[in-house]
Amino acid sequence: MDKTIQEKIQSCSGNDGCAPDLNDGKAIVDKVRQVGVGNGYLETPHQVDCSCGETFTMVQFETSCPSCDMTYGVTPCSSHDPSSIKAAGIKY
């Protein structure tokens, strides 16, 4: 993993529980964008069942469904748990 991304992930993990509301997909995506880790890679990729019916592999903290462009996000401190991945909106 790129050292700069790794430092940003550690910074995010140390901040206010990662996101203001870990059930709000937009808040999660906003947080990973704010600290600059949206394009960082997850230690463990997860399968996501999108609301459009497509299943895809999420490999970065911010990923869009290849079928419908629904944006999904997960914070570094909760990225080990697939249930922490939340939808933020189409092309969010």
mmCIF file of the C-alpha atoms, coordinates in Angstrom:
data_MODEL
# 
_entry.id   MODEL 
# 
loop_
_atom_site.group_PDB 
_atom_site.id 
_atom_site.type_symbol 
_atom_site.label_atom_id 
_atom_site.label_alt_id 
_atom_site.label_comp_id 
_atom_site.label_asym_id 
_atom_site.label_entity_id 
_atom_site.label_seq_id 
_atom_site.pdbx_PDB_ins_code 
_atom_site.Cartn_x 
_atom_site.Cartn_y 
_atom_site.Cartn_z 
_atom_site.occupancy 
_atom_site.B_iso_or_equiv 
_atom_site.pdbx_formal_charge 
_atom_site.auth_seq_id 
_atom_site.auth_comp_id 
_atom_site.auth_asym_id 
_atom_site.auth_atom_id 
_atom_site.pdbx_PDB_model_num 
ATOM 1  C CA . MET A 1 1  ? 0.000   0.000  0.000   1.00 0.00 ? 1  MET A CA 1 
ATOM 2  C CA . ASP A 1 2  ? 1.217   3.499  -0.831  1.00 0.00 ? 2  ASP A CA 1 
ATOM 3  C CA . LYS A 1 3  ? 2.823   5.114  2.248   1.00 0.00 ? 3  LYS A CA 1 
ATOM 4  C CA . THR A 1 4  ? 0.874   8.363  1.857   1.00 0.00 ? 4  THR A CA 1 
ATOM 5  C CA . ILE A 1 5  ? -2.457  6.515  1.699   1.00 0.00 ? 5  ILE A CA 1 
ATOM 6  C CA . GLN A 1 6  ? -1.432  4.399  4.690   1.00 0.00 ? 6  GLN A CA 1 
ATOM 7  C CA . GLU A 1 7  ? -0.681  7.553  6.724   1.00 0.00 ? 7  GLU A CA 1 
ATOM 8  C CA . LYS A 1 8  ? -4.035  9.066  5.726   1.00 0.00 ? 8  LYS A CA 1 
ATOM 9  C CA . ILE A 1 9  ? -5.829  5.865  6.751   1.00 0.00 ? 9  ILE A CA 1 
ATOM 10 C CA . GLN A 1 10 ? -4.151  5.978  10.155  1.00 0.00 ? 10 GLN A CA 1 
ATOM 11 C CA . SER A 1 11 ? -5.175  9.632  10.458  1.00 0.00 ? 11 SER A CA 1 
ATOM 12 C CA . CYS A 1 12 ? -8.776  8.800  9.584   1.00 0.00 ? 12 CYS A CA 1 
ATOM 13 C CA . SER A 1 13 ? -8.848  5.937  12.067  1.00 0.00 ? 13 SER A CA 1 
ATOM 14 C CA . GLY A 1 14 ? -7.825  8.279  14.844  1.00 0.00 ? 14 GLY A CA 1 
ATOM 15 C CA . ASN A 1 15 ? -10.551 10.845 14.143  1.00 0.00 ? 15 ASN A CA 1 
ATOM 16 C CA . ASP A 1 16 ? -13.942 11.058 15.834  1.00 0.00 ? 16 ASP A CA 1 
ATOM 17 C CA . GLY A 1 17 ? -15.020 7.475  15.205  1.00 0.00 ? 17 GLY A CA 1 
ATOM 18 C CA . CYS A 1 18 ? -14.247 7.772  11.482  1.00 0.00 ? 18 CYS A CA 1 
ATOM 19 C CA . ALA A 1 19 ? -17.491 9.399  10.377  1.00 0.00 ? 19 ALA A CA 1 
ATOM 20 C CA . PRO A 1 20 ? -20.217 11.451 12.002  1.00 0.00 ? 20 PRO A CA 1 
ATOM 21 C CA . ASP A 1 21 ? -22.789 8.726  11.300  1.00 0.00 ? 21 ASP A CA 1 
ATOM 22 C CA . LEU A 1 22 ? -21.583 5.264  10.325  1.00 0.00 ? 22 LEU A CA 1 
ATOM 23 C CA . ASN A 1 23 ? -25.086 4.398  9.066   1.00 0.00 ? 23 ASN A CA 1 
ATOM 24 C CA . ASP A 1 24 ? -25.156 7.300  6.587   1.00 0.00 ? 24 ASP A CA 1 
ATOM 25 C CA . GLY A 1 25 ? -23.494 6.386  3.290   1.00 0.00 ? 25 GLY A CA 1 
ATOM 26 C CA . LYS A 1 26 ? -23.029 10.016 2.263   1.00 0.00 ? 26 LYS A CA 1 
ATOM 27 C CA . ALA A 1 27 ? -21.332 10.853 5.585   1.00 0.00 ? 27 ALA A CA 1 
ATOM 28 C CA . ILE A 1 28 ? -19.008 7.871  5.143   1.00 0.00 ? 28 ILE A CA 1 
ATOM 29 C CA . VAL A 1 29 ? -18.051 8.789  1.579   1.00 0.00 ? 29 VAL A CA 1 
ATOM 30 C CA . ASP A 1 30 ? -17.623 12.432 2.597   1.00 0.00 ? 30 ASP A CA 1 
ATOM 31 C CA . LYS A 1 31 ? -15.269 11.358 5.404   1.00 0.00 ? 31 LYS A CA 1 
ATOM 32 C CA . VAL A 1 32 ? -13.054 9.124  3.250   1.00 0.00 ? 32 VAL A CA 1 
ATOM 33 C CA . ARG A 1 33 ? -12.882 11.899 0.639   1.00 0.00 ? 33 ARG A CA 1 
ATOM 34 C CA . GLN A 1 34 ? -12.098 14.512 3.304   1.00 0.00 ? 34 GLN A CA 1 
ATOM 35 C CA . VAL A 1 35 ? -9.082  12.598 4.568   1.00 0.00 ? 35 VAL A CA 1 
ATOM 36 C CA . GLY A 1 36 ? -8.033  11.553 1.064   1.00 0.00 ? 36 GLY A CA 1 
ATOM 37 C CA . VAL A 1 37 ? -8.378  7.778  1.304   1.00 0.00 ? 37 VAL A CA 1 
ATOM 38 C CA . GLY A 1 38 ? -11.308 7.159  -1.044  1.00 0.00 ? 38 GLY A CA 1 
ATOM 39 C CA . ASN A 1 39 ? -9.017  5.616  -3.626  1.00 0.00 ? 39 ASN A CA 1 
ATOM 40 C CA . GLY A 1 40 ? -7.060  3.635  -1.022  1.00 0.00 ? 40 GLY A CA 1 
ATOM 41 C CA . TYR A 1 41 ? -7.309  -0.147 -1.188  1.00 0.00 ? 41 TYR A CA 1 
ATOM 42 C CA . LEU A 1 42 ? -9.092  -2.263 1.407   1.00 0.00 ? 42 LEU A CA 1 
ATOM 43 C CA . GLU A 1 43 ? -6.972  -4.861 3.174   1.00 0.00 ? 43 GLU A CA 1 
ATOM 44 C CA . THR A 1 44 ? -9.744  -7.340 2.455   1.00 0.00 ? 44 THR A CA 1 
ATOM 45 C CA . PRO A 1 45 ? -11.959 -6.807 -0.618  1.00 0.00 ? 45 PRO A CA 1 
ATOM 46 C CA . HIS A 1 46 ? -15.678 -7.435 -0.048  1.00 0.00 ? 46 HIS A CA 1 
ATOM 47 C CA . GLN A 1 47 ? -18.544 -8.617 -2.235  1.00 0.00 ? 47 GLN A CA 1 
ATOM 48 C CA . VAL A 1 48 ? -21.295 -6.006 -2.422  1.00 0.00 ? 48 VAL A CA 1 
ATOM 49 C CA . ASP A 1 49 ? -24.852 -6.814 -3.437  1.00 0.00 ? 49 ASP A CA 1 
ATOM 50 C CA . CYS A 1 50 ? -26.007 -3.572 -5.036  1.00 0.00 ? 50 CYS A CA 1 
ATOM 51 C CA . SER A 1 51 ? -29.610 -2.444 -4.886  1.00 0.00 ? 51 SER A CA 1 
ATOM 52 C CA . CYS A 1 52 ? -29.734 -2.822 -8.703  1.00 0.00 ? 52 CYS A CA 1 
ATOM 53 C CA . GLY A 1 53 ? -29.107 -6.566 -8.376  1.00 0.00 ? 53 GLY A CA 1 
ATOM 54 C CA . GLU A 1 54 ? -25.457 -6.512 -9.469  1.00 0.00 ? 54 GLU A CA 1 
ATOM 55 C CA . THR A 1 55 ? -22.828 -8.135 -7.238  1.00 0.00 ? 55 THR A CA 1 
ATOM 56 C CA . PHE A 1 56 ? -19.353 -6.652 -7.459  1.00 0.00 ? 56 PHE A CA 1 
ATOM 57 C CA . THR A 1 57 ? -16.096 -6.679 -5.525  1.00 0.00 ? 57 THR A CA 1 
ATOM 58 C CA . MET A 1 58 ? -15.338 -3.559 -3.512  1.00 0.00 ? 58 MET A CA 1 
ATOM 59 C CA . VAL A 1 59 ? -11.569 -3.074 -3.407  1.00 0.00 ? 59 VAL A CA 1 
ATOM 60 C CA . GLN A 1 60 ? -11.295 0.608  -2.418  1.00 0.00 ? 60 GLN A CA 1 
ATOM 61 C CA . PHE A 1 61 ? -12.803 2.626  0.428   1.00 0.00 ? 61 PHE A CA 1 
ATOM 62 C CA . GLU A 1 62 ? -15.017 4.348  -2.143  1.00 0.00 ? 62 GLU A CA 1 
ATOM 63 C CA . THR A 1 63 ? -16.301 2.246  -5.028  1.00 0.00 ? 63 THR A CA 1 
ATOM 64 C CA . SER A 1 64 ? -19.146 2.575  -7.515  1.00 0.00 ? 64 SER A CA 1 
ATOM 65 C CA . CYS A 1 65 ? -21.275 -0.252 -8.846  1.00 0.00 ? 65 CYS A CA 1 
ATOM 66 C CA . PRO A 1 66 ? -20.152 -0.989 -12.425 1.00 0.00 ? 66 PRO A CA 1 
ATOM 67 C CA . SER A 1 67 ? -23.768 -1.480 -13.483 1.00 0.00 ? 67 SER A CA 1 
ATOM 68 C CA . CYS A 1 68 ? -25.668 1.506  -12.041 1.00 0.00 ? 68 CYS A CA 1 
ATOM 69 C CA . ASP A 1 69 ? -22.972 3.840  -10.616 1.00 0.00 ? 69 ASP A CA 1 
ATOM 70 C CA . MET A 1 70 ? -24.303 3.617  -7.049  1.00 0.00 ? 70 MET A CA 1 
ATOM 71 C CA . THR A 1 71 ? -21.450 4.907  -4.855  1.00 0.00 ? 71 THR A CA 1 
ATOM 72 C CA . TYR A 1 72 ? -20.541 2.836  -1.809  1.00 0.00 ? 72 TYR A CA 1 
ATOM 73 C CA . GLY A 1 73 ? -18.195 3.736  1.014   1.00 0.00 ? 73 GLY A CA 1 
ATOM 74 C CA . VAL A 1 74 ? -16.604 2.292  4.105   1.00 0.00 ? 74 VAL A CA 1 
ATOM 75 C CA . THR A 1 75 ? -14.263 3.931  6.606   1.00 0.00 ? 75 THR A CA 1 
ATOM 76 C CA . PRO A 1 76 ? -10.830 2.477  7.353   1.00 0.00 ? 76 PRO A CA 1 
ATOM 77 C CA . CYS A 1 77 ? -11.680 1.715  10.974  1.00 0.00 ? 77 CYS A CA 1 
ATOM 78 C CA . SER A 1 78 ? -14.735 -0.332 9.985   1.00 0.00 ? 78 SER A CA 1 
ATOM 79 C CA . SER A 1 79 ? -13.537 -1.767 6.665   1.00 0.00 ? 79 SER A CA 1 
ATOM 80 C CA . HIS A 1 80 ? -13.066 -5.251 8.177   1.00 0.00 ? 80 HIS A CA 1 
ATOM 81 C CA . ASP A 1 81 ? -16.857 -5.586 8.490   1.00 0.00 ? 81 ASP A CA 1 
ATOM 82 C CA . PRO A 1 82 ? -18.801 -5.886 5.209   1.00 0.00 ? 82 PRO A CA 1 
ATOM 83 C CA . SER A 1 83 ? -21.987 -4.744 6.987   1.00 0.00 ? 83 SER A CA 1 
ATOM 84 C CA . SER A 1 84 ? -20.302 -1.344 7.443   1.00 0.00 ? 84 SER A CA 1 
ATOM 85 C CA . ILE A 1 85 ? -20.324 -0.700 3.685   1.00 0.00 ? 85 ILE A CA 1 
ATOM 86 C CA . LYS A 1 86 ? -23.070 1.821  2.935   1.00 0.00 ? 86 LYS A CA 1 
ATOM 87 C CA . ALA A 1 87 ? -24.616 3.233  -0.230  1.00 0.00 ? 87 ALA A CA 1 
ATOM 88 C CA . ALA A 1 88 ? -24.275 6.984  -0.711  1.00 0.00 ? 88 ALA A CA 1 
ATOM 89 C CA . GLY A 1 89 ? -26.269 7.495  -3.895  1.00 0.00 ? 89 GLY A CA 1 
ATOM 90 C CA . ILE A 1 90 ? -25.977 7.099  -7.649  1.00 0.00 ? 90 ILE A CA 1 
ATOM 91 C CA . LYS A 1 91 ? -22.938 8.991  -8.971  1.00 0.00 ? 91 LYS A CA 1 
ATOM 92 C CA . TYR A 1 92 ? -22.456 10.552 -5.519  1.00 0.00 ? 92 TYR A CA 1 
# 
